[in-house]
Amino acid sequence: MITNWDLFTDFGIAGALLLAGKWLRAHVILLQKLYLPAALIAGLLALLLGPAGMDLLPWSAQFTGNAGVLTVVLFASLGLSTDFPSARVLMQRCGSLWTFNQIANVGQWAFCATAGLALMIFVWPELSPAFGLVLSAGFMGGHGTGVVVGEALGNLGWEDALTLALTTATVGIFVSILVGMALMHLAVHKGWIRDFARFETLGQTARRGLVPVAEQGQLGRDTAAPVSIDSLAMHGALLIAVSAAAHHSAQYLSGFHAMVQVPAFVTAFALGLAARTLLKRTGGKAYFDDKIFSHSTGTATDFLVVFGIASIKVTILLNYAAPLVAMVLLGVLFNLFMVLVVAPRILGENWFEKAVFTWGWLTGTVGMGIALLRIADPKMRSKVLDDYAIAYVPGSVVDMVMISLVPVLMMQGMAMEAIGGMLVYLVAVLLFWRLVLNRRSALAPSAQ
């Protein structure tokens, strides 16, 4: 019987592993040179010490489900801290980056779906028709999307999908930084970037990931008087309420028809946006700090990575070793094509900085993209992060549609419809960029 303390113990173990991962990241030079996040190190420790390894950790029987709960919290906090940019700002300032992100993102999903089908038809007929999606889910979305797609495919009859998606998400982080650093050295050799921060030139903050006392900032604003309610408790109350409502809303909406499966992460993001809109219209937004919700997103992501990697079943990986390696190699080649061939033709000025940042989140996480960007552009002259923040929100809607619909279509025998729909969207994006965005950016004055 699972008790409340079992759940609490799961998070206690994950927390201890995160602290151990952070300690190792701060003191082991090799881990610093690889720019590995503490959560990844903690996840690998969890895999080594957990049921798939030495079986020393007292996880509860349901610990693998914690990643799914954290995914809902993650997207709820994203919704609570997100504003949609105006169409004018999107088109004039970052239309080319939005275009490239859409081509690279949707293109990767379409490519992986097609490649997975080809491997099933011509090489390994025992594979699932949705096999390719475990790579696009893990590479593009990290462990959060890996959990969503893996659980969706599991509910549709392919139980091995979750382990495979979490594995590609873990591998993707290594691919992101290792191949990303190789791309950086190529860019220096070719003269594509002006600045390059070698590891030897980085300060202790960048190396160890610990901010000195004199440079430490504030976690967030105090927006409530402690005599009535603690500010953090007020933010946490809203986040938990939205997350719980999202779970029950997804269950309710999914109960109308067997073919309709609404993921909880979609309702979490939608309800988070709705709550934010309501707060802005009623004046309550002044008492909720976006920075705190952003920290909530990061916290949920770190714990999610630990639980996600700990949930990997090594025996399943051995059964899929050959096709999984083939799929990873194909995915890396596709993303290299996007960065080295497509990016310079679309992104314009500072194209490599934008492309290497996109490489980071296309194969790993946004955090990996930021790490690579700070090496390629240590003075942040390119303003990539500012533009990405604007371009991300409309792009995230497309992500949610794909993540929700494509796995269902692939498993229901409608692979051609799913792939065809993504290809049509890509053509539409290219035409929109060519006929509208490209001309507007050429005519518009430079953004200050």
DAPE-V681213 format. One record per residue. N is the residue number from 1. RES is the residue in three letters. OMEGA is omega in radians with two decimals (999 if undefined). Layout:
{{N/RES/OMEGA} {N/RES/OMEGA}}
This chain:
{{1/MET/-3.14} {2/ILE/3.12} {3/THR/3.09} {4/ASN/-3.13} {5/TRP/3.06} {6/ASP/3.10} {7/LEU/3.14} {8/PHE/3.12} {9/THR/3.09} {10/ASP/-3.13} {11/PHE/3.06} {12/GLY/3.10} {13/ILE/3.14} {14/ALA/3.11} {15/GLY/3.11} {16/ALA/3.11} {17/LEU/3.09} {18/LEU/3.11} {19/LEU/3.09} {20/ALA/3.10} {21/GLY/3.12} {22/LYS/3.11} {23/TRP/3.12} {24/LEU/3.13} {25/ARG/-3.11} {26/ALA/-3.00} {27/HIS/-3.12} {28/VAL/-3.05} {29/ILE/-3.12} {30/LEU/3.12} {31/LEU/3.09} {32/GLN/-3.14} {33/LYS/3.10} {34/LEU/3.13} {35/TYR/-3.12} {36/LEU/3.08} {37/PRO/-3.12} {38/ALA/-3.12} {39/ALA/3.12} {40/LEU/3.11} {41/ILE/3.12} {42/ALA/3.12} {43/GLY/3.11} {44/LEU/3.04} {45/LEU/3.12} {46/ALA/3.11} {47/LEU/-3.13} {48/LEU/-3.04} {49/LEU/-3.06} {50/GLY/-3.06} {51/PRO/-3.13} {52/ALA/-3.12} {53/GLY/-3.06} {54/MET/3.09} {55/ASP/-3.13} {56/LEU/-3.06} {57/LEU/-3.11} {58/PRO/3.07} {59/TRP/3.01} {60/SER/-3.13} {61/ALA/-3.08} {62/GLN/-3.01} {63/PHE/-3.12} {64/THR/3.13} {65/GLY/-3.13} {66/ASN/-3.14} {67/ALA/3.12} {68/GLY/3.10} {69/VAL/-3.13} {70/LEU/3.09} {71/THR/3.11} {72/VAL/3.11} {73/VAL/-3.14} {74/LEU/-3.08} {75/PHE/3.05} {76/ALA/3.13} {77/SER/3.04} {78/LEU/3.13} {79/GLY/-3.11} {80/LEU/-3.09} {81/SER/-3.00} {82/THR/2.99} {83/ASP/3.05} {84/PHE/3.11} {85/PRO/3.06} {86/SER/3.14} {87/ALA/-3.11} {88/ARG/3.13} {89/VAL/-3.12} {90/LEU/-3.05} {91/MET/-3.02} {92/GLN/-3.03} {93/ARG/-3.00} {94/CYS/3.13} {95/GLY/-3.12} {96/SER/3.12} {97/LEU/3.08} {98/TRP/3.14} {99/THR/-3.12} {100/PHE/3.11} {101/ASN/-3.14} {102/GLN/3.14} {103/ILE/-3.11} {104/ALA/-3.08} {105/ASN/-3.13} {106/VAL/3.10} {107/GLY/3.11} {108/GLN/3.11} {109/TRP/-3.14} {110/ALA/-3.14} {111/PHE/-3.11} {112/CYS/3.10} {113/ALA/3.14} {114/THR/-3.13} {115/ALA/3.11} {116/GLY/3.08} {117/LEU/-3.14} {118/ALA/3.11} {119/LEU/3.12} {120/MET/-3.05} {121/ILE/-2.97} {122/PHE/-3.03} {123/VAL/-3.05} {124/TRP/-3.06} {125/PRO/-3.14} {126/GLU/-3.12} {127/LEU/3.03} {128/SER/3.08} {129/PRO/3.13} {130/ALA/-3.05} {131/PHE/-3.09} {132/GLY/-3.08} {133/LEU/-3.14} {134/VAL/3.09} {135/LEU/-3.13} {136/SER/3.11} {137/ALA/-3.11} {138/GLY/-3.12} {139/PHE/-3.01} {140/MET/-3.01} {141/GLY/-3.11} {142/GLY/-3.04} {143/HIS/3.12} {144/GLY/3.11} {145/THR/3.09} {146/GLY/3.10} {147/VAL/-3.10} {148/VAL/-3.09} {149/VAL/3.13} {150/GLY/3.11} {151/GLU/3.12} {152/ALA/3.13} {153/LEU/3.08} {154/GLY/3.11} {155/ASN/3.14} {156/LEU/3.02} {157/GLY/-3.13} {158/TRP/-3.00} {159/GLU/-3.11} {160/ASP/-3.01} {161/ALA/-3.08} {162/LEU/3.12} {163/THR/-3.11} {164/LEU/3.14} {165/ALA/3.10} {166/LEU/3.11} {167/THR/3.14} {168/THR/3.08} {169/ALA/3.13} {170/THR/3.10} {171/VAL/-3.10} {172/GLY/3.13} {173/ILE/3.08} {174/PHE/3.11} {175/VAL/-3.11} {176/SER/-3.03} {177/ILE/-3.08} {178/LEU/3.11} {179/VAL/3.10} {180/GLY/3.10} {181/MET/3.07} {182/ALA/3.07} {183/LEU/-3.14} {184/MET/3.13} {185/HIS/3.07} {186/LEU/-3.13} {187/ALA/3.10} {188/VAL/-3.14} {189/HIS/-3.11} {190/LYS/-3.11} {191/GLY/-3.12} {192/TRP/-3.14} {193/ILE/-3.10} {194/ARG/-3.08} {195/ASP/3.08} {196/PHE/-3.10} {197/ALA/3.07} {198/ARG/-3.06} {199/PHE/-3.09} {200/GLU/-3.11} {201/THR/-3.10} {202/LEU/3.07} {203/GLY/-3.11} {204/GLN/3.12} {205/THR/-3.14} {206/ALA/-3.10} {207/ARG/-3.00} {208/ARG/-3.13} {209/GLY/3.10} {210/LEU/-3.09} {211/VAL/3.10} {212/PRO/-3.08} {213/VAL/-3.08} {214/ALA/-3.08} {215/GLU/-3.06} {216/GLN/3.13} {217/GLY/-3.13} {218/GLN/3.10} {219/LEU/-3.14} {220/GLY/-3.14} {221/ARG/2.96} {222/ASP/-3.04} {223/THR/3.13} {224/ALA/3.12} {225/ALA/-3.12} {226/PRO/3.13} {227/VAL/3.14} {228/SER/3.11} {229/ILE/3.08} {230/ASP/-3.10} {231/SER/-3.12} {232/LEU/3.10} {233/ALA/3.14} {234/MET/3.10} {235/HIS/3.14} {236/GLY/3.13} {237/ALA/3.14} {238/LEU/-3.12} {239/LEU/-3.13} {240/ILE/3.12} {241/ALA/3.11} {242/VAL/-3.13} {243/SER/3.13} {244/ALA/3.12} {245/ALA/3.13} {246/ALA/3.12} {247/HIS/-3.10} {248/HIS/3.09} {249/SER/3.13} {250/ALA/3.10} {251/GLN/-3.13} {252/TYR/-3.11} {253/LEU/3.14} {254/SER/-3.09} {255/GLY/-3.09} {256/PHE/-3.09} {257/HIS/-3.11} {258/ALA/-3.12} {259/MET/-3.09} {260/VAL/3.09} {261/GLN/-3.13} {262/VAL/3.14} {263/PRO/-3.12} {264/ALA/-3.13} {265/PHE/3.11} {266/VAL/3.12} {267/THR/3.10} {268/ALA/3.14} {269/PHE/-3.13} {270/ALA/3.14} {271/LEU/3.05} {272/GLY/3.08} {273/LEU/-3.13} {274/ALA/3.12} {275/ALA/3.12} {276/ARG/3.13} {277/THR/3.12} {278/LEU/3.13} {279/LEU/-3.14} {280/LYS/-3.09} {281/ARG/-3.11} {282/THR/-3.12} {283/GLY/-3.12} {284/GLY/-3.11} {285/LYS/-3.13} {286/ALA/-3.07} {287/TYR/3.06} {288/PHE/-3.01} {289/ASP/3.13} {290/ASP/-3.11} {291/LYS/3.11} {292/ILE/3.10} {293/PHE/3.08} {294/SER/3.06} {295/HIS/3.09} {296/SER/3.08} {297/THR/3.14} {298/GLY/3.12} {299/THR/3.12} {300/ALA/-3.14} {301/THR/-3.12} {302/ASP/3.12} {303/PHE/3.14} {304/LEU/3.13} {305/VAL/3.14} {306/VAL/-3.14} {307/PHE/-3.12} {308/GLY/-3.13} {309/ILE/3.13} {310/ALA/-3.09} {311/SER/-3.11} {312/ILE/3.11} {313/LYS/-3.02} {314/VAL/-3.12} {315/THR/3.10} {316/ILE/3.14} {317/LEU/-3.14} {318/LEU/3.13} {319/ASN/-3.09} {320/TYR/-2.97} {321/ALA/-3.05} {322/ALA/3.12} {323/PRO/-3.14} {324/LEU/3.09} {325/VAL/3.12} {326/ALA/-3.11} {327/MET/3.12} {328/VAL/3.13} {329/LEU/3.11} {330/LEU/3.13} {331/GLY/3.11} {332/VAL/3.13} {333/LEU/3.12} {334/PHE/-3.11} {335/ASN/3.03} {336/LEU/3.08} {337/PHE/3.14} {338/MET/-3.06} {339/VAL/-3.01} {340/LEU/-3.07} {341/VAL/-3.05} {342/VAL/-3.04} {343/ALA/-3.10} {344/PRO/3.14} {345/ARG/-3.08} {346/ILE/-2.91} {347/LEU/3.07} {348/GLY/-3.08} {349/GLU/-3.11} {350/ASN/-3.04} {351/TRP/-3.06} {352/PHE/3.11} {353/GLU/3.11} {354/LYS/-3.09} {355/ALA/-3.10} {356/VAL/3.02} {357/PHE/3.12} {358/THR/3.06} {359/TRP/-3.11} {360/GLY/-3.11} {361/TRP/3.06} {362/LEU/-3.13} {363/THR/-3.10} {364/GLY/-3.12} {365/THR/3.05} {366/VAL/3.09} {367/GLY/3.08} {368/MET/3.09} {369/GLY/3.12} {370/ILE/3.12} {371/ALA/3.13} {372/LEU/-3.13} {373/LEU/-3.12} {374/ARG/3.05} {375/ILE/-3.12} {376/ALA/-3.06} {377/ASP/-3.03} {378/PRO/3.13} {379/LYS/3.10} {380/MET/3.13} {381/ARG/-3.01} {382/SER/-3.13} {383/LYS/-3.07} {384/VAL/-3.09} {385/LEU/3.11} {386/ASP/-3.14} {387/ASP/3.14} {388/TYR/3.13} {389/ALA/3.11} {390/ILE/-3.05} {391/ALA/-3.03} {392/TYR/-2.94} {393/VAL/3.10} {394/PRO/3.10} {395/GLY/-3.12} {396/SER/3.10} {397/VAL/3.10} {398/VAL/3.10} {399/ASP/-3.07} {400/MET/3.09} {401/VAL/3.14} {402/MET/-3.09} {403/ILE/-3.10} {404/SER/-2.96} {405/LEU/-3.00} {406/VAL/3.11} {407/PRO/3.14} {408/VAL/-3.12} {409/LEU/-3.13} {410/MET/-3.12} {411/MET/-3.12} {412/GLN/3.09} {413/GLY/3.14} {414/MET/-3.11} {415/ALA/-3.11} {416/MET/3.10} {417/GLU/-3.14} {418/ALA/-3.13} {419/ILE/3.13} {420/GLY/3.12} {421/GLY/3.12} {422/MET/3.12} {423/LEU/3.09} {424/VAL/3.12} {425/TYR/3.13} {426/LEU/3.10} {427/VAL/3.14} {428/ALA/3.12} {429/VAL/3.14} {430/LEU/3.12} {431/LEU/3.13} {432/PHE/3.11} {433/TRP/-3.08} {434/ARG/-3.00} {435/LEU/-3.05} {436/VAL/-3.01} {437/LEU/-3.09} {438/ASN/3.13} {439/ARG/-3.14} {440/ARG/-3.12} {441/SER/3.11} {442/ALA/-3.10} {443/LEU/-3.03} {444/ALA/3.03} {445/PRO/-3.11} {446/SER/3.11} {447/ALA/3.13} {448/GLN/999}}
